[in-house]
Amino acid sequence: MPLQPYQYSLSGVVFGRDTDITIQKIDLQPYNVNNQDFQVQRSDEARFGVDTLTPSPMIFTMSVLQNYQLESMSGLSTAPQPDDLFAAVSNRRLTQLAYVWKNPAVRMTWGATIPLLFCDKTGQVRRVYGRPGKFVHAPRNKQGEHWIDVQAEFRRADTYAYSDTEYDVGHP
């Protein structure tokens, strides 16, 4: 299924606009500059060295919808429904998201990265390579709220966003 504008995908789990996992906020941290500048001895001058950039993480604040059956609708179904049907579906969504973020195959492989796909407002799909980081979730405590709040970190490998379309440069 292709991504729609303002949707993200990590290892097949789609989140963002028009999904069960909504994004409340994305903190895009600016990259850090490691400068190699030094003061010239006995002078008011600085010499500039080769600067490098250190990517910083993207932090997603999301909400996972907890599905539930309205009391007024419970008698409308003629087929028998398991009591925990809606809870199982809700928990499955959160479990999928947690598993993708805690991905042991990626964490245990030296240098491994995975792409975080996102679709911008024009419909262009882009990739950001990196690794999932911290993941924390907690249900909302307000009466009548059916969301689970999630905060998830994605550690970028570099400071670029790549096109999802690959181009082959042929060799003569």
C-alpha positions as CSV (number, residue, x, y, z in Angstrom):
1,M,0.0,0.0,0.0
2,P,1.6,3.3,-1.0
3,L,2.1,6.0,1.6
4,Q,-0.3,9.0,1.6
5,P,0.9,12.5,2.5
6,Y,2.0,13.0,6.1
7,Q,2.4,9.2,6.7
8,Y,5.5,7.4,7.8
9,S,6.5,3.7,7.5
10,L,9.1,1.8,9.5
11,S,9.5,-1.9,8.7
12,G,6.0,-2.1,7.3
13,V,4.2,-0.4,10.2
14,V,2.5,2.8,8.8
15,F,1.7,5.7,11.2
16,G,0.7,9.3,10.8
17,R,-2.3,10.9,9.2
18,D,-5.4,8.6,8.7
19,T,-4.0,5.7,10.6
20,D,-4.6,4.2,14.1
21,I,-1.3,5.7,15.2
22,T,-1.4,9.4,15.0
23,I,1.6,11.7,15.3
24,Q,1.2,14.5,17.8
25,K,4.6,16.1,17.3
26,I,8.0,15.4,15.7
27,D,11.1,16.9,17.3
28,L,13.7,17.3,14.6
29,Q,16.9,18.0,16.4
30,P,19.4,20.1,14.5
31,Y,22.7,18.4,13.5
32,N,25.8,19.2,15.6
33,V,28.9,20.7,14.0
34,N,32.2,19.3,15.1
35,N,34.6,22.1,14.2
36,Q,38.3,21.6,14.0
37,D,39.1,25.3,14.5
38,F,42.2,26.4,16.5
39,Q,43.7,29.6,17.7
40,V,46.9,30.7,16.0
41,Q,49.6,31.1,18.6
42,R,50.4,34.7,19.6
43,S,47.8,36.0,17.3
44,D,44.2,37.2,17.2
45,E,43.4,34.8,14.4
46,A,41.6,31.4,14.1
47,R,42.4,28.7,11.6
48,F,39.5,26.7,10.4
49,G,39.9,23.0,10.0
50,V,37.7,20.4,8.4
51,D,34.2,20.5,10.0
52,T,32.1,17.4,10.3
53,L,28.4,17.0,11.0
54,T,26.8,14.7,13.5
55,P,23.2,13.8,12.9
56,S,20.8,14.0,15.8
57,P,17.7,11.9,16.5
58,M,14.1,12.5,15.4
59,I,11.7,12.1,18.3
60,F,8.1,11.1,17.6
61,T,5.3,11.7,20.0
62,M,2.4,9.5,18.9
63,S,-0.9,8.1,20.1
64,V,-2.1,4.6,19.4
65,L,-5.9,4.2,19.3
66,Q,-7.4,1.6,21.6
67,N,-10.4,0.2,19.9
68,Y,-13.4,-0.7,22.0
69,Q,-17.0,-1.7,21.5
70,L,-19.7,0.8,22.3
71,E,-22.2,-0.6,24.8
72,S,-25.1,0.4,22.5
73,M,-23.7,-1.6,19.7
74,S,-23.0,-4.9,21.5
75,G,-26.3,-6.4,20.7
76,L,-26.4,-5.6,17.0
77,S,-24.1,-8.4,15.9
78,T,-25.7,-11.7,15.2
79,A,-22.4,-13.6,15.2
80,P,-20.8,-14.5,18.5
81,Q,-17.9,-12.2,19.3
82,P,-15.0,-13.0,21.6
83,D,-15.0,-10.7,24.7
84,D,-11.5,-9.6,24.1
85,L,-11.8,-9.0,20.3
86,F,-11.2,-5.2,20.4
87,A,-8.6,-5.4,23.1
88,A,-6.6,-7.9,21.1
89,V,-6.7,-5.7,18.0
90,S,-5.6,-2.6,20.0
91,N,-2.8,-4.5,21.7
92,R,-1.6,-6.0,18.4
93,R,-1.1,-2.5,16.9
94,L,0.9,-1.3,19.9
95,T,2.9,-4.6,20.0
96,Q,3.8,-4.2,16.3
97,L,5.0,-0.7,16.8
98,A,7.0,-1.7,19.9
99,Y,8.6,-4.6,18.1
100,V,9.6,-2.5,15.1
101,W,11.2,0.0,17.4
102,K,12.9,-2.6,19.6
103,N,13.9,-4.6,16.5
104,P,16.5,-7.1,17.9
105,A,17.8,-8.1,14.4
106,V,18.9,-4.5,13.7
107,R,20.1,-3.8,17.3
108,M,22.3,-6.9,17.3
109,T,23.9,-6.3,13.9
110,W,27.0,-4.1,13.8
111,G,26.4,-1.1,11.5
112,A,22.9,-2.1,10.4
113,T,20.4,0.6,9.5
114,I,16.8,0.6,8.3
115,P,15.0,3.2,6.3
116,L,12.3,5.3,7.8
117,L,10.0,6.2,4.8
118,F,7.9,9.3,4.8
119,C,5.6,11.0,2.3
120,D,5.7,14.7,2.2
121,K,2.7,17.0,1.4
122,T,3.3,16.8,-2.3
123,G,3.2,12.9,-2.3
124,Q,7.0,12.5,-2.7
125,V,8.3,9.5,-0.7
126,R,11.7,9.9,0.9
127,R,14.0,7.8,3.1
128,V,15.9,8.6,6.2
129,Y,18.4,5.9,7.2
130,G,19.1,5.1,10.8
131,R,18.1,3.0,13.8
132,P,15.2,3.0,16.1
133,G,16.2,4.1,19.6
134,K,14.2,4.6,22.8
135,F,10.6,3.6,23.0
136,V,8.2,4.3,25.8
137,H,4.4,4.1,26.1
138,A,1.7,4.7,28.7
139,P,-2.1,4.8,28.6
140,R,-3.8,8.1,29.2
141,N,-5.4,8.4,32.6
142,K,-8.3,10.5,31.7
143,Q,-11.8,9.0,31.8
144,G,-13.1,8.3,28.3
145,E,-9.7,8.6,26.6
146,H,-8.9,5.6,24.5
147,W,-5.4,6.3,23.4
148,I,-2.0,5.1,24.4
149,D,0.7,7.8,24.4
150,V,4.0,6.7,22.8
151,Q,7.3,8.5,22.5
152,A,9.8,6.9,20.1
153,E,13.3,8.0,19.0
154,F,14.8,7.4,15.6
155,R,18.6,7.9,15.4
156,R,19.6,9.1,12.0
157,A,22.7,7.7,10.3
158,D,23.4,11.0,8.4
159,T,21.9,14.4,7.8
160,Y,20.2,13.6,4.5
161,A,16.8,12.4,3.3
162,Y,17.0,10.3,0.2
163,S,14.5,9.8,-2.7
164,D,12.7,6.5,-2.5
165,T,13.3,6.0,-6.2
166,E,16.6,4.5,-7.0
167,Y,18.4,5.4,-10.2
168,D,20.9,3.2,-11.9
169,V,23.9,4.8,-13.5
170,G,24.9,2.4,-16.3
171,H,28.6,1.6,-17.0
172,P,29.8,2.0,-20.6
